[in-house]
Structures are given as structure tokens and as C-alpha cells.
């Protein structure tokens, strides 16, 4: 880890050094040469006013606001003189000031030029070194992150189910141990997936076998019920035989769909709503009353939109639950609103805990009152789903102010 920290620190230090060198002020230049100034002053006095540019050095003479003579680039102001480090003095002739002389220091100019060159060279060298170190650090950092990126891609492939995706990490590197661990994880996931597939296949085989085994006795029940119905008898006996035949046909059709729904996918069940008059609904309702628990009822007249087969399933589940968990008579009520028709079933059983009511339509949930009673926790879940698919809904609640449980099925009007 210390090496990688150094990778980041070195280029930063070099670049900061380059900036510091570039911004550093120039060191003090050599002091002005007094002897040189006295020599120049004597030269000017001896040759005034006919000054010739024969004196060596950097000098300028100004008289009357104009440059009289100059050895090179003239100094025309005090600001320019200060910038160039020139020494100025008045020229006195015949007792009065006739001009001003500026004497620059050649050493100062050379020193400033040399310092500027050195500063640019130093900053350039340090800058290039910093850029090179930064490039090297970036390359090393990318080399460090490459195994992590490959591990990340491998994990994404495995998560997407591509268990045969290669893991391109050198096992000889520091990450070799991770490679072995990921390979082990992939092997275990593949084994788990294979086991799940075999279990699913076994479940389908079992469902197919059960469907086959159930079809024969159901067919026998249906045939005998139809034969008995052909014989004359009282109305009650005939009604019971018709109910048996209808339930046998329903069970036979459900067996056909058992394989399609064997993986707990309700969307495999076809739902085909049609217009049903409420007398037809009442017939389905009475056929579902296997225990005779229904109180006499009269349904509100209407034409509803529902799949008769799925409606029969819902009624079977609701009356079956009432018989299983309440064991009491069931009161039936119905009515209409502007857009829907509703059917309400109320038993006199103990009900369920208030905090469990909302969970009754959750897949495989069973309330605390179901202990010791056979069941799968799918009846109400399936009924609520089917009601929704038909454009209605199923609501459940404990009875207000008394013992009992209420189930209300709502269906759209035609």
C-alpha cells in the first residue's frame, strides 16, 4: 500500500516544485558599481554636449525631455530605469542642470537574463519529471485495478447466469487466491442450479402422474352421476346428482390445468370472462356448497362479467375455508353499485387475528388458527388473483362487533 501512496505523492511533489521554481523571485543582483558610475560621469562632463556612443555599458542621456544619446535601448522614464536597475544622476554644466544621465548595470541585466533562463529550465525539467511520474503512476494504478475490474466483470457474468464465463486473472499474482475462491463459488452455483432443475423436473413428473391417477376415478364419478340422473327421482335427489356431475366436470378440467400451474405460476391459468346472469352464479354457488352450510339466499339480479370456471374455483375456496376453519352456517348477501356487483359471505366462526387479515392473500401464508388443519396457503391467494384478473377484487375482514369472518367478492357489471 505504501508503494501505491508513493506513486501518487512523487508526481505531485515534482509538479509543485516546478510551480515553486517558476514563481520564485530572483535573488539579489550584484550591487551597483560606484567606480563605473564615477568614470561615466567624468566622461559625460568632459564631452558635453557632444556625447558620442563610444562609452561602453548601458547608458542613456536625456536633455530637454528628449534622448540625446544612448548606447542601445534607451531609458525614457524613471519606471523604465527602475525595471532595468539603472542608476540616474543629473548633469550640471555652467552651474545649472542641463540633463539627466541613466547608467544601467550590464551585470544586472546579465544576471536577470541568466536567472530567467535558469528558472525556465528548472521549471521545465521538474514539470517534465512530474508529468512522467504522473504517467507512470497512472499506468501502475491501472495495472493495480485491472484484476479488480476483471473480478467485477466475472461476478456480473455469474450473477446473470453465465456460469461458464472465463475468469481472466493471472493465478500467479496477488489475486490468485481470489481466483480459486471464485472458481469454487461458480462450481457450487452450477451444482445448485442443476439440483434445482432436477427437483423441478421431479415435481413436474409427480404432478403428471397424479393428474393421470386422478382422472380415472373422476371419470367414474361423472359417469355414475350421469347414469343416476337419467332415472326418475325427487327434485332434491336430482339436484344433488346434477351438483355431483358439475363438480366432477370442474375437477376434470382443473386436472387438465394442473400441469400448467405446477410451477406455482398463476399466469399459466387461462381466464376467459363472459357475461353471466346472477341465476347462473347462484347455480355455481349452490354446487359449491358441499356441506349444505349456506343459509337460504336470493342474489341481487344483474349480469356480471366473469369466467364461470374461475368463479366456481373462488366460490369453492371461500365455502371450503368457511367449512374448514369456522364450521358454522354461512349467511349470503349481495347487491350492486353503479359499476359492480358484490357477493358477501359471513360465517360465525372465531375469525382470525386482526394483524393477520392482510396476509391471508399472501402466497402460502397460513394464520395461527390453521395449526393442525391441512392446507397449502394457496386458496385465498389464488382466489384474490383470479378475482383481479376478472376485473374485480376479493376483500377479507373480521366481522364488526361480533364473532365471525367476512369475505366479499366484487365483479364488474356487463
Beta strands, then each sheet from edge to edge (+ up, - down):
strand 1: 58-63
strand 2: 66-70
strand 3: 87-93
strand 4: 96-104
strand 5: 274-277
strand 6: 303-306
strand 7: 331-336
strand 8: 340-346
strand 9: 393-398
strand 10: 405-412
sheet 1: 2+ 1- 4+ 3-
sheet 2: 5+ 6-
sheet 3: 7+ 8- 10+ 9-
end
